[in-house]
Amino acid sequence: MKHFLKRMTAYLIDCIICYSLVMLVIQWAILSNIRESLGITEEWFKSSLNMELYVLISISIPVWAYFVYFDSNKTKGTFGKRILKLSVRDQENKTMSLSKSFQRTILKLAPWEIAHLGVIFPTPIYFENEPDIRILTIVGILLFSIYMISIVFNTNGQSLYDKLIGTKVIEK
């Protein structure tokens, strides 16, 4: 349980960093000031494809880049992992390559991408007068829950996505 709590705290720290970067810097400080000059209006956002493209470029890709780069052998781990003295290793107990880190990040953040699809398709939920519960949003939340539970019940403290690609989070 101690390992789970350390991992979740590290993840929370990383989420706060990503939120600050993406929402405060990219979304608010930069894009809110230039959106309309790029032709991105509220009307533009009513298209699910436009909304998905916007979310992908301005939210998802920067967050993926953070995890891919910092969890790879290029650095000593994400800031959350560094603070809590955790490290991601591959099957040979080495730091992950950039490509392995990319695979891990895609699986790790899949629940959030599935939830994004749920709130954006068939129409962006923001523009619905009485939004319905969306199945993909529930699927994303369930997958995230399965990931968390898998860490608790795995004897090595591995998540399902770590097990699938042969990685593990260890204490330094």
C-alpha positions, 0 to 999 in steps of 0.5 A: 500500500505504501508503494501505491500511495507513493506512486499516486502522490507522484502522479498527482504532482505530475498532473498538477505540473501538467495542468499548470503547463497546459491549462494556465500557460498554453490554454489561458496565457497563449491560446485565449489571446490568439484563438480568434485570430486563428479562426477558432471561435465558439462556433468552431468548437461546436464541431466534434472533430475541431474540438478533438483536434484542439484538445489533442494538439493543445492538451494531450500531446503536451502531456504525452510529451512530458511523460514520454520525455521525463520517464525515458532514459533522457532524464531521471524521471518525472518531477513527481517521481524524482520528488518521491524517489521513484524510477521506471525500469524495463525488464532488464532493470534499465531506464526506459528507451524513448520508444518504450516510454512512448508505449507506456505513456500511450497505455497509461494515459489511454483512460483520459483519451477515451474520456475525452472522446466521450465528452467530445463525441457525438457532440461536445458535451459543453454545448448540450443543454441536457447532457447525457451520460456518455459511455466512453467517459464511463469506460475511461473512468473504469479503465483508470480504476482498473489501473489503480486497483492493479497496482494494489493487488500486483505483488510487484506493485505493477499496474496493468499497463506496466505488466503489458509492456514489461516495465515497473516503478521502483523505489530508488 
